[in-house]
Amino acid sequence: MTYFDHNATHPLSAAARGAWIDAATRLAANPSAPHRAGARAAAAIDDARDRLAASLGCPARSLVWTSGATESANAVLQHLAGASTAGLWLSAVEHPCFLAAAQRWFPGRHRSFPVLPGLGTADLGWLADALRRESPAAVVLMAANNETGVLQPWREARDLCRAHGVPFVCDAAQWTGKLASHGLGECDYVVGCAHKFGGPAGVGWIRCPDGFSPSIVGGPQEEGRRAGTENVAGIVASAAALTERDDAIAATGTAERLAWRDGFAARLLAALPDAVVIGADAPRLWNTVAVLMPATADCRRRWVVKLDRLGIAASTGSACSSGREKPSHVLDAMRVGTGASDRMLRFSAGWETTATDWDMLLAAVNTAAAELGAARPNP
């Protein structure tokens, strides 16, 4: 199986696997225990925290380990809801974990702000104008979109919020480990998780200011900001994976991988001229291509199922792909078109994906298109 669903979960990297096995073997004690074995486990957690802090560019003491980005999003919004009676503003393309958390913790006092049609990037003009008139409890904007790969102007949004004294929250789950993360630590709140770049599932973090109130209570862990025994092996493995990715970015950059992505997209559009790359004119993650595939006569003949049978693991936000998924709120916010979700496929590569894998993906897509009757000669 050729795997193109890394935005959902990146397989465990070799560095993370080795670090996890070593930590699970050597650091089995509870890090809160008073003996030397517990102290060694606690020291390993702090070392991992230092490495994450160096990557983000923030003080290590500002970082809290969690079980993942979903817990982190809920914890941040719960804290903000208790700290202010004002409303919450989120971009219209935020991840569902933030949208659902906003509904729970800011019922009746949250609003979406628009993105630019077709591009999917936050409308900074709207945000700047709104901040001149109102002061929300916080502004939430992701760093990179999980569906389209579109990069958001989080630095500019952060600076706007700072100028108006408004807390800024950034979801960096798709950015961290794919692009250089230094500077994210200057945001007031940052959430992320390890399994998007080759760390294990079940490990996430929050970068937060002093005075952060815990959403999970019952113990003194994480300096009272998140109760519960830490996942020592998972945290150590996450830091190893992040170091591995940061080193690769610093050493070779991502230009070659970006060229593979763009080459695939160009060849796909040449073979299937009715297809549309979503957010094609916006800066996007080097690993992501979101495509509206050509319409077929029968939506039940699902693209994702056909590709799976051809040995390709891909993702879709299609409402007809499972009978359960809702139309993509991201495409709606971008004004892509009614019913577009029924044809959307997301191909997301990883660090171990090769140029040959992109070639295999293209061949499988062309085969699926022919079998589904979606191909037509390119004029």
N, C-alpha and C positions, 0 to 999 in steps of 0.2 A: 504494500500500500504506500503510495506517495502522498505525504501529508502536507496539506495546505490549509490547516486550520489553527495556526499558531496564535492568532489573536484570541482564540478561545482558551487554549492551554498549550504552552511550549513544552515538549518532552524534556525530561530531566537531563541536564547537561552532564558531561563526564566529570567536570570539576565538582558540581553539586552532589553527584552520586558518591564520589569518593569522600567528600567532606561529610556527607550524611552518615555513611557507614563508619567512618572513623569516630565521629562524635557520638553516634549511638553506642559504639563499643567502649570508648574511653570516658564519656561524660554522661553516664547513666543516672547520676544522682540528681535529686531535686535542687535547683539552684538557690532555693531559699533555706536549705539545710545548713546548720552551723558548722559542720565538719569540713575537712579539707576537700573531700570529693565534691561537696556542694559548692564550695568556693571556686573550684576549678570550672564547674559548669557555669556559675555566675560570671566568671571572668571571660569565658568564651562568648557569652551573650553580649557582654560589654564590648569585647573586641569586634564582634559583628556590628554592633551599633556604631562604633567608631568608623568602620569601613563604609557603612551606609551614609553616615554624616559627611564623610569626605567626598563621597560621590555626589550628594545633593548640595553640599556647601552650606551646612548649618551646624549648630552646636549639637554634639551627641546627646546631651541631656534633654534636648527638645524632641527626641524620637521615642515613640511608644510602639512596642511590638504588639500585633494583633493576630487574628486568625485569617485575615484577608481584607481586600479592599471593601467588600460589602459591610463587614463589621466596622471598618474604619469610617466609612461614609455615614453610617448610622450614629456612631459615637460622636463624630464631629457635629452633625446637625442637632443631635440631642443636646450637646453642650451649648451650641449657639442659641438654640431655642430657649434654654434656661437663662441665658445671659442677656437677652434682649427681647423686647416686645415688638420690635419692628419686623418687617417682612423679609423674606429671603428671595433673592433673584438667582435664577439658574438659566444657563443657555438652553435653548430648545432642543439641543442634540446631546444632552448629558446621558450618561449610562443609567439604566433603570434602577440601579441601587441608590443613586442619588435622587432620582425622581420619586421613588417609593418612599425613601426616608423623608423627603420634603413633605409628602402628603401626611406622613405620620407625625412628624415633629413640628411642622408649621401648617397645621390644618387651617385653611382659609386665609393664610397670609404668606403664600408663596406665588411667584409669577415667573413665567419664562420670558427671556429676552431673545430677540430674533437673530438668525444667522443670515448671511448674504445668499440670496437665491442662486442655485447652481453651484456655488463655491462651498457653502457649508461652514464658512468661517464666521466667528462672532461679529456682529455688527457693532464695532467700537464706537461709531458715531452715535448710535442709539444709547449705548452705555454711558458715554461721556455726557450726553444731554440729560439723561435720567439722573445721573449722580449730581448734577448741578441743582436738581430740583428736590431730590429725596435722599435719605440716608438709610439704606437697608441694614438688616442685621449682618449680612454678608453677601458676597457675590461668588457664585460657583461657576467655574469654567474649566473643562478638561484640557489637558495638554494635547492629546491626539485622540481622534474619534475611533472607537472600536469597530464600527461598521465600515466606514469609508477610508480610514487612515488619514483623513484631513488633519493637518496640524493647525492648532488654534493659536491665536496671538495672546498667549497667556502672560508673556512678559509685559506687553502693553496694557493688558487688563489689570495686571498686578500693580503697575505704576499708577494707573488711573485711580484704583481703589486706595492706594497709599496716599495719593494727593488729597483725597476726600476723607481720610480717616476711617475707611470701611474695610473690615476684614475680607481677605481674599482666600478662597478655597480652590485648590487645584487637584483634580483627579489625574495622577500621573501614571496610572496603571499600564497604559499602552505605550507611554514614552520611555519610562525607565527601562534600561537594559537594551534599548534599541537605538537611542540617540544620547548624546552627552547630557547628563542630568545636572551638571553644576549650574547653579542659579535657581533651581527649583526650591532649594532650601531657603530662599529669600521670600517665598510666599508665606503667608501667615499659617496656613494649614495645607498640608500635602498628604494625599493618601496614595498607597501603591500596594502591590502584591508581587510575590516572587514567581508564581507559576506562569507569568506572561513572558519571561525571558529565560527560562530553563532552571529556575529554582523549584522547590517542591510546592505543591498545593498546601494550603492551610497556614501560610505565613504572610502577614501583611504588616503595614506600619502606618503611623500617623506622625507627621511633623506638626507640632502644636506649640503655642506660646505657653508661658507660665500660667498657672491657675486652671489648667485643663481639668474638668470634672469627669470622673469615670462613669461609663455607662454600665460596666460590669463591676460589681462590688463583692466583697467577701474575702479579701486578702490584700496584703501590702505590696504585691508585685508591681513592677514598673513604677516605683516610687508613688504608689497609691493611685496611679492613673488608669490601671487596667488589671483587675484581679484575675487570678488563675495561674497555675503553674505554666511557665513558658515552655514552648516547644524547642528545646535546646538544639537537637539535631537538625530540625527544620530551619531554625534561624541561622545556624552555622553554615548549612548548605546554601541558604539564600545569599549570604554574604559572599560565599565562594563563587556562585554563579554570577553575581553582579560584578565582582572584580574581574572575572573572566570576560564579561561583555565589555566593561569599561576599557580594559586593556586592548581588546580587539578594535574598539572604536578609535582609541588613541593611536594605535599602530597602523591601521590600514584604512580607517574611515569606512564609509558606506557607499561610496560612489560606484564601485563595481556592482554591488547588489542593486543599487538604484537603476543602473543600466540594464540589468537582467529584468527587473520589473517593467521598465519602459519598453524594452524590446518585446517582451511577451504581450503587453497591451497593444503595441503597434501591429504586431502580427495577427493578434486576435481580431482587431478591427478590420484589417485587410481581408481576413478570411470570412468574417461575419459583419458586413457593413451596417447591418441593422442593430448591432450591439452598441451600447453607450457606456463609457467608463465614467463612473460617478465622481464628481469633484476633480475632473481631469485638469482643470486650469488652476487648481489650488495646490499649494505644497502639501505633500502627503508622506506618510511613512514609507521607507524604502521597501517594506515587505508586503504592502497591501494593495490589492486591486479589487475594487468593488465594481461590478458590471451589471447593467441591465441587459439580460440576454434577449435575443429575438423572441418574439411571441410565438408560441406553438398553438396548434389547434386544440390541444387538450391539456389543460393545466395539471391534470392528474399525472401526466407523464413527467415526473419531476426531474428537473435538471440534476439536483443533488443526488438522487437515487441512481440515475443513469451514470453519473460520474463515479459514484461509489462502486458500481459494478465493473467499471473500467479501471478500477484501482486507484482512484483519486479521492482523498478525503478533503472535502471543501465544506463551506458553511453557506447558509442561505437565510435571509430574513423573510422569505416568501410565506405569505399567508396560506398558500395552498400546498406548501411542502410537507406539512405534518397534520394539517387540519386543526391545529391548536394555536399556532403563532399568530400574533396580531400584525397588521401592517406596520412597517417601519416608521416610527415617529421621526427618525432622522431624515428619511426621504421626504416625509411630509413637510418638515421644517425647511428643507432645501427647495421645496416646491418642484420636485422632480416630476410629479404627475400622478394622477389618480390611478391606482392599480399597479403602480410600478413595483411594489414589493413582491408581487407575484413572479417577477422575473429577475430578482436580484440574487446574484451569487457573490460571495466574498472569498477571494483567494488570499491567504496570508501565509507568507513564507517564514522560515526561521533561520537561525544562525547556521544550521547544518544543511540548509537547502542549497542545491547547486544549480548551475546554469542548465545542466542536463535535466534536472527535475522540472525546471520551467518549460523545457522543450517537451517533456513527457506530458505536462499539464496541457499545453497547447494541442498536442496530438489527440488527447482524450476529449478535450472540449470540441474539437472539430468532428471527431467521431460521434459524440453525443448529439451535436447539432444535426448531422446528417441523419441519424437514426430518429431524431425527433421531428424531422422535417423543417428545421429552422434555418438551415443553410440556404443561401442563394448565390448565384454567381456574382462576383464583384465586378461592377461595370468598369 
